[in-house]
Amino acid sequence: MPSDAASNPAPNQLIERLPDADRARLLALCEPVPLAPGELLCEAATPTRHVYFPTAGFISLVAQVDAHPGLEVSMVGREGMLGAQLALGVAISPLRAQVQGAGASWRIAVAPFKRELARSTALRHQIDTYLCVLMAQMASSAGCLHFHLIGPRLARWLLMSHDRAEGDQFHVTHECLACMLGVRRVGVTVAAGDLQRRGLISYHRGALTVLDRSGLEAAACSCYAAGRQVYVEQFGSRTDPSPGLRAHGVNPCRPAESFSAAHAAAAALAATVPQPGRP
C-alpha cells in the first residue's frame, strides 16, 4: 500500500518530501480546490481560515501601506504553501493573498492542520525550512525594489511566474504588473515593450508568452538567481527550485489527473496507519 501512495504523489513539493505515512495523513485531511485568477484567499490582518498547498498556478503575497496600491513581496506556487505563519503560532495573516495564475491546490482547515503539525515532526521541519526561504524571498524583494531598474525587475517577475505556470503562456495585464512591481503602468509598458523587441516575450490582449527563457534570465536582475540558490541551499542540491521545471524540459504534473489518484491512495494508506488510542 505505501508504494501506491508513493507512485501517486501530490504535486506539491512540500507534501512530496514527507514520509509516506505523514503524507497520507495530511492528504486525507485535504480537499482539492481550483485557484481562479483574482481570487482573494485571505486578507491581511484577518484570521487564517485555510491552509493551501498549491499544485499548479501561483499566488501573490501582497503588502499594503496606507491607501497605496498593494505591492507584491513574495509568490507562492507548488514549491510552497499559504498559511506558513501558523507554524509560528500566529493565526492572523500578515499579508493579502491573491491568485495571479490559474491552477489548483490542496486545502485544509486550520484546526486539523494544527493537529497534524503537532503530530508530524517531518511536516514541521518542511514548513520551518520553507519559512526561511520565504523570509529570504521577501528580503530580496525589498532590496530589488530599491536598487534595481524596472526592466530587470520585470524579467525577474516573469521568470518567477513562468516557473509556476502550466506552460509558456500565462495571463497578466500591464495594470497588474504595475501593481505587483509598485511602479506606474507606463513604466511597465516601456519595459515590456523592450523585452518584446528583443524577442524574449510576446504579449497580446493580456496573454504573455515566454519565447526565450535563457534570454529572459540574462535580462533579469541578480535577485532571481539568488532566490533559486537560497531554495537549493535550504532544500538540498537535488531539489529543483523552479517548480514548473520549464528550464529543464520536463513537463509538469497535471493537477486534474493527479488529485483523485493521490487522494485515494493517501486515504488508503492513512487507514493502515495506527491512530492515537486505537489498538
Secondary structure, DSSP 4 states (H G I P E B T S, - for coil): -HHHHHHS--S-HHHHTS-HHHHHHHHHH-EEEEE-TT-EEE-TTSB--EEEEEEEEEEEEEE--TTSPPEEEEEE-TTS-B-GGGGGT--B-SSEEEEEEEEEEEEEEHHHHHHHHHH-HHHHHHHHHHHHHHHHHHHHHHHHHHHS-HHHHHHHHHHHHHHHSSSSEEE--HHHHHHHHTS-HHHHHHHHHHHHHTTSEEEETTEEEES-HHHHHHHS-HHHHHHHHHHHHHH-TTS-S-TT-GGGTPPPP-HHHHHHHHHHHHHHHHHHSPPTT--
